[in-house]
Amino acid sequence: MKVSVLVSDVDSQGKVLLAAHALCNQNYPKDFYEVVIQDLGRYTKEELTLLKEFGKQHSQLKIISRRGKNRAEMMNDAVRQSTGELLLFIEGHCIAHPEWIRNYVELFKNNKIQATISPLKTVPSDSLLAKAQDDLFWQVRKKMRKNFIHGFHFDFHNSAMRRSCFDKLGGVNEKLPYCGEFELGARLHQNKMRVMRTENAVWHHNLNSPKNYFRVISGQGMDKTRMLFMHNEEFIQKYFPATFFSKLPYLKKFRIFFLGSVLLLVCMSCLGMLTAEKLHFPKLANFFFQHFAQNSHRYGRLKALKEST
């Protein structure tokens, strides 16, 4: 089976070279898979130079650069330029083990499977920020498993999908650069194609700075609001429960006020988190981090309301 590995560019945190090395040294025939690294302009010149040199040694490695495009647009471009019948998704700060591709290929010998998602293992860190982030990440995952519909969650960190399935759904919604894969998973489920869970884990590096985390989480908040206006209320409440439907008129009217207030809370919680980390108070750092994440998400949601006016 021909496989295309699509490496998404969110924030590689300097790990893209490790990711590329792991992907180009898989226990799978070199002529039967390709590694497509997407460059949105976040890699350093040194990283790009080394990746190009690395590509001279590994013919299956390709780099696609599309400045000015968002992550969802880039992913659709990468799929169009790829040749595999099976699409594997991973991000530039995740490290795959040598059997990663082979394990997915074995799974997809079952023709009933259309899409899968697999777990992440967090790279151990002494940083209180990283530990707090990891704790919140697993809290969210646990809540999703308990409260949300099973078989719809899809994520580009570590997942796979048949090309025929991706094409049938029209790919990733390009108006959702941060939550496109989640919305894609919901559409899969809506079309009676469930996302299967597997145990084909990869190592995952947490985002390494509050600035990067704020960018990603507020971006996800913006996409959640955009989805409200793309789909009907039934779709949103089924897959992405939104409690502020009834509050939309007030939020729109007083958006500037709420936006300023939430941004202030973001700054205060970030300051508290960094102070707690410096003083080595893990529980306090965890507390402030959760508020930082929550308010970053709210900020994104409020900011995107402007697009609906």
C-alpha positions in Angstrom: 0.0 0.0 0.0 1.4 3.4 -1.0 1.4 5.8 2.0 1.7 9.6 2.2 2.9 11.0 5.6 1.7 14.6 6.0 3.7 16.6 8.5 1.6 19.6 9.7 3.3 22.9 10.6 1.8 24.4 13.8 4.8 24.9 15.9 7.7 22.5 15.5 9.6 24.0 18.5 12.8 23.0 16.8 11.8 19.3 16.7 11.0 19.0 13.0 14.5 17.6 12.2 13.9 14.9 14.8 10.5 14.2 13.3 11.9 14.0 9.8 14.7 11.7 10.8 12.2 9.3 12.6 9.8 9.4 9.6 12.5 8.8 7.0 13.8 5.7 8.9 10.7 3.7 9.2 10.5 0.0 9.0 8.6 0.2 5.7 9.8 0.0 2.1 11.2 3.4 1.0 9.6 3.2 -2.4 6.1 2.8 -0.9 5.9 5.9 1.2 6.6 9.6 1.1 7.0 12.2 3.8 5.6 15.6 2.9 6.7 18.4 5.3 4.6 21.6 5.2 6.4 24.9 5.6 4.2 27.9 6.6 7.2 30.1 7.3 7.8 29.1 10.9 10.9 27.0 10.4 14.2 28.7 10.8 16.7 29.1 7.9 18.9 26.6 9.6 16.1 24.0 9.9 15.1 24.5 6.2 18.8 24.2 5.1 19.2 21.0 7.1 15.9 19.6 5.9 16.9 20.2 2.2 20.2 18.4 2.9 18.4 15.6 4.6 16.1 15.3 1.5 19.2 14.6 -0.6 19.8 11.5 1.5 16.2 10.4 1.6 14.3 10.6 -1.7 11.0 10.1 0.0 11.2 13.4 1.8 9.5 16.4 0.2 9.1 20.0 1.5 6.1 22.1 0.4 6.3 25.9 1.0 3.2 28.1 0.6 3.7 31.5 2.3 0.5 33.3 3.0 -1.6 30.2 3.3 -3.1 28.9 6.5 -2.7 25.5 8.0 -5.9 24.0 6.5 -5.1 25.4 3.0 -1.6 23.9 3.3 -2.9 20.5 4.3 -5.3 20.4 1.3 -2.4 21.4 -1.0 -0.2 18.7 0.5 -2.8 16.0 0.0 -3.4 17.1 -3.6 0.4 16.9 -4.3 0.8 13.6 -2.5 0.4 10.1 -4.1 -0.5 7.7 -1.4 -3.8 5.9 -1.1 -3.4 6.0 2.7 -2.9 9.4 4.4 -1.0 9.5 7.7 -1.1 12.8 9.7 1.5 13.9 12.2 2.7 17.3 13.5 6.3 18.6 13.4 6.8 18.4 17.2 5.8 14.7 17.3 8.2 11.7 17.0 7.1 8.4 15.5 8.5 5.1 16.4 10.0 2.8 13.6 6.9 0.7 13.2 4.5 3.6 13.1 3.7 3.4 9.3 3.7 -0.4 9.2 1.2 -0.5 12.1 -1.2 1.8 10.3 -0.9 -0.1 7.0 -1.7 -3.4 8.8 -4.8 -1.7 10.4 -6.1 -0.5 7.0 -6.0 -3.9 5.4 -9.4 -4.0 7.0 -11.5 -2.4 4.3 -14.2 -1.3 6.8 -11.8 1.1 8.5 -12.0 4.6 7.0 -10.2 6.8 9.6 -8.3 6.3 12.8 -6.8 8.3 15.7 -4.0 7.2 18.0 -2.7 8.5 21.3 0.2 10.7 22.3 2.9 10.2 24.9 4.2 13.4 26.4 8.0 13.8 26.4 9.0 14.1 30.0 9.8 17.6 31.1 11.0 19.4 34.2 9.1 22.6 33.2 6.1 23.3 35.4 4.5 25.0 32.3 4.8 21.8 30.3 3.5 19.7 33.2 0.5 22.0 33.7 -0.2 21.9 30.0 -0.1 18.1 30.0 -2.4 17.8 32.9 -5.0 20.1 31.2 -4.6 18.2 27.9 -5.6 14.9 29.6 -8.4 16.5 31.5 -9.9 17.7 28.2 -9.4 14.3 26.6 -11.1 12.5 29.5 -14.0 15.0 29.4 -14.4 14.4 25.6 -14.5 10.6 26.0 -17.1 10.9 28.8 -19.4 13.6 27.4 -19.1 13.7 23.6 -20.0 11.3 20.9 -17.6 8.4 20.4 -16.1 7.9 17.0 -15.9 11.5 15.7 -12.7 13.0 17.2 -10.0 13.5 14.7 -6.6 15.2 15.2 -3.6 15.9 13.0 -1.2 15.0 15.8 -1.4 11.3 15.1 -4.1 9.9 12.8 -4.8 8.3 9.5 -7.5 8.3 6.8 -8.1 6.8 3.3 -7.5 9.3 0.5 -10.9 8.3 -1.0 -12.5 9.3 2.3 -10.6 12.6 2.5 -11.6 13.4 -1.1 -15.2 12.4 -0.6 -15.6 14.9 2.2 -13.8 17.7 0.3 -10.8 17.8 2.6 -10.2 20.2 5.5 -12.4 23.3 5.7 -10.0 26.1 4.8 -11.9 28.6 6.9 -10.8 26.7 10.0 -7.0 26.8 10.2 -6.9 25.5 13.8 -9.9 23.3 14.2 -10.3 22.0 10.6 -9.4 18.4 11.6 -12.0 18.4 14.4 -14.7 19.6 12.1 -13.5 17.0 9.5 -14.0 14.3 12.1 -17.5 15.5 12.8 -18.4 15.4 9.1 -16.9 11.9 9.0 -19.2 10.8 11.8 -22.2 12.6 10.2 -21.6 10.6 7.0 -21.6 7.3 9.1 -17.8 6.9 8.9 -16.6 6.6 12.5 -13.1 7.4 13.6 -11.5 4.3 15.1 -9.1 4.5 18.1 -5.9 2.6 17.9 -2.8 2.2 20.2 -0.2 3.4 17.6 1.2 6.1 19.9 3.8 8.8 19.1 5.9 11.0 21.4 4.6 14.6 21.7 6.4 17.7 22.8 4.2 20.3 24.6 4.2 23.9 23.4 7.2 25.5 25.0 6.1 29.1 25.6 3.0 31.0 26.8 3.1 33.1 23.5 2.9 30.0 21.3 0.2 28.4 23.5 -1.9 31.6 23.4 -1.6 31.7 19.6 -2.8 28.1 19.1 -5.6 28.1 21.8 -7.0 31.5 20.9 -6.9 30.3 17.3 -9.0 27.3 18.2 -11.4 29.6 20.0 -11.8 31.7 16.9 -12.5 28.6 14.8 -15.1 27.4 17.3 -17.0 30.6 16.8 -16.7 30.4 13.1 -18.2 26.9 13.2 -21.3 28.4 14.9 -22.0 30.3 11.8 -21.1 27.5 9.3 -23.3 24.8 10.7 -26.8 24.6 12.2 -27.3 24.6 15.9 -28.0 20.9 16.0 -24.6 20.1 14.5 -22.7 22.3 16.9 -24.6 21.1 20.0 -24.0 17.5 19.0 -20.2 17.7 18.3 -19.0 21.0 19.8 -21.4 22.0 22.6 -21.5 25.8 22.7 -23.1 27.3 25.8 -23.1 30.9 24.5 -25.8 30.5 21.8 -28.3 32.2 24.0 -25.8 34.9 24.9 -24.7 35.8 21.3 -26.8 39.1 21.0 -25.2 40.4 24.3 -21.7 39.2 23.3 -21.9 40.9 19.9 -23.3 44.1 21.4 -20.6 44.4 24.1 -17.9 42.6 22.3 -15.2 45.3 22.8 -15.8 45.4 26.5 -15.7 41.7 26.9 -12.7 41.4 24.7 -10.7 43.9 26.8 -11.7 42.2 30.0 -10.8 38.7 28.8 -7.4 39.9 27.5 -6.7 41.4 30.9 -7.5 38.1 32.5 -5.2 36.4 30.0 -2.3 38.7 31.0 -3.0 38.3 34.7 -3.2 34.5 34.6 0.0 34.3 32.4 1.8 36.5 34.9 0.6 34.4 37.8 1.6 31.2 36.0 5.2 32.4 35.2 5.6 33.7 38.8 4.4 30.4 40.2 6.8 28.5 37.9 9.7 30.7 39.0 8.9 30.1 42.7 8.5 26.4 42.0 4.9 26.2 43.2 3.5 23.4 40.9 -0.1 23.5 42.1 -0.3 27.2 41.8 1.3 27.1 38.3 -1.3 24.5 37.3 -4.2 26.7 38.6 -3.0 29.8 36.7 -2.3 27.8 33.6 -5.9 26.4 33.4 -7.2 30.0 33.7 -4.7 31.1 31.1 -5.9 28.4 28.7 -9.6 29.0 29.4 -9.3 32.8 28.9 -7.1 32.4 25.8 -9.9 30.3 24.2 -12.6 32.8 25.2 -10.5 35.6 23.7 -10.4 33.8 20.4 -14.2 33.1 20.5 -15.0 36.8 21.2 -12.5 38.1 18.6 -14.1 35.9 15.8 -17.5 37.4 16.6 -16.5 40.5 14.5 -16.5 38.3 11.4 -20.2 37.6 11.8 -21.2 41.2 12.0 
